[in-house]
Amino acid sequence: MSLLPGRTSLFDDLFHDMASGFYIRPLHGDPLPSQIKLDLKESDGGYLLQAELPGVAKEDIHVDVYGKLVTLKAEIRQHDSQSQDERTLRSERYFGSVSRTVELPVEVTPEQVVARFDNGILTLQLPKQAVTPAPHRIPIE
């Protein structure tokens, strides 16, 4: 049995006593994502990419396809406010952006890419580009 307080509780108490009004936790409680999380699956005809973008508006998502590269960009805007009796006690704004680039094994056909955004999940259907046959030597008679 130890008579000393736990390390985390000691530092938490010290920080709370020294800066009790300095740190205010955001109302929404969700930190801005540092990276886009995604799932990538391959089939015979193409790829299925699903990316998590919770709290992002569809207009703030940009998808670029160039050869084998697929780039996802999202702008995140969060606004919290709290008021009582016509007096603003707190108002917070969070702005940021995240992006992620994935290199696929083969090129995709950009004109045939289908993108859907539903309930915070971006789904991309990326059809593989038709493979051009390798050069074939023709014998001369």
Solvent accessible surface area in square Angstrom, and as a share of the most:
residue,aa,sasa,rsa
1,M,231,1.03
2,S,83,0.54
3,L,168,0.83
4,L,147,0.73
5,P,81,0.51
6,G,46,0.44
7,R,185,0.67
8,T,98,0.57
9,S,52,0.34
10,L,92,0.46
11,F,116,0.48
12,D,90,0.47
13,D,87,0.45
14,L,94,0.47
15,F,113,0.47
16,H,119,0.53
17,D,111,0.58
18,M,149,0.67
19,A,25,0.20
20,S,75,0.49
21,G,63,0.61
22,F,167,0.70
23,Y,140,0.53
24,I,91,0.46
25,R,162,0.59
26,P,34,0.21
27,L,80,0.40
28,H,55,0.25
29,G,28,0.27
30,D,86,0.44
31,P,114,0.72
32,L,65,0.32
33,P,56,0.35
34,S,112,0.73
35,Q,100,0.44
36,I,3,0.01
37,K,139,0.59
38,L,37,0.19
39,D,84,0.43
40,L,69,0.35
41,K,117,0.50
42,E,107,0.48
43,S,71,0.46
44,D,146,0.76
45,G,55,0.53
46,G,7,0.07
47,Y,11,0.04
48,L,57,0.28
49,L,0,0.00
50,Q,63,0.28
51,A,0,0.00
52,E,92,0.41
53,L,6,0.03
54,P,93,0.58
55,G,67,0.65
56,V,13,0.07
57,A,46,0.35
58,K,135,0.57
59,E,131,0.59
60,D,19,0.10
61,I,22,0.11
62,H,91,0.41
63,V,49,0.28
64,D,77,0.40
65,V,32,0.19
66,Y,180,0.68
67,G,23,0.22
68,K,83,0.35
69,L,75,0.37
70,V,0,0.00
71,T,26,0.15
72,L,1,0.00
73,K,92,0.39
74,A,1,0.00
75,E,68,0.30
76,I,4,0.02
77,R,131,0.48
78,Q,40,0.18
79,H,109,0.49
80,D,18,0.09
81,S,71,0.46
82,Q,82,0.36
83,S,75,0.48
84,Q,114,0.51
85,D,138,0.71
86,E,184,0.82
87,R,165,0.60
88,T,96,0.56
89,L,89,0.45
90,R,47,0.17
91,S,45,0.29
92,E,32,0.14
93,R,141,0.52
94,Y,54,0.20
95,F,132,0.55
96,G,29,0.28
97,S,85,0.55
98,V,15,0.09
99,S,67,0.43
100,R,74,0.27
101,T,75,0.44
102,V,21,0.12
103,E,122,0.55
104,L,3,0.01
105,P,88,0.55
106,V,59,0.34
107,E,77,0.35
108,V,1,0.01
109,T,23,0.13
110,P,61,0.38
111,E,149,0.67
112,Q,114,0.51
113,V,36,0.21
114,V,72,0.42
115,A,60,0.47
116,R,130,0.48
117,F,49,0.21
118,D,98,0.51
119,N,143,0.73
120,G,15,0.14
121,I,64,0.33
122,L,7,0.03
123,T,15,0.09
124,L,0,0.00
125,Q,77,0.34
126,L,2,0.01
127,P,32,0.20
128,K,56,0.24
129,Q,80,0.35
130,A,89,0.69
131,V,133,0.77
132,T,112,0.65
133,P,123,0.78
134,A,82,0.64
135,P,138,0.87
136,H,150,0.67
137,R,215,0.78
138,I,128,0.65
139,P,112,0.70
140,I,170,0.86
141,E,212,0.95
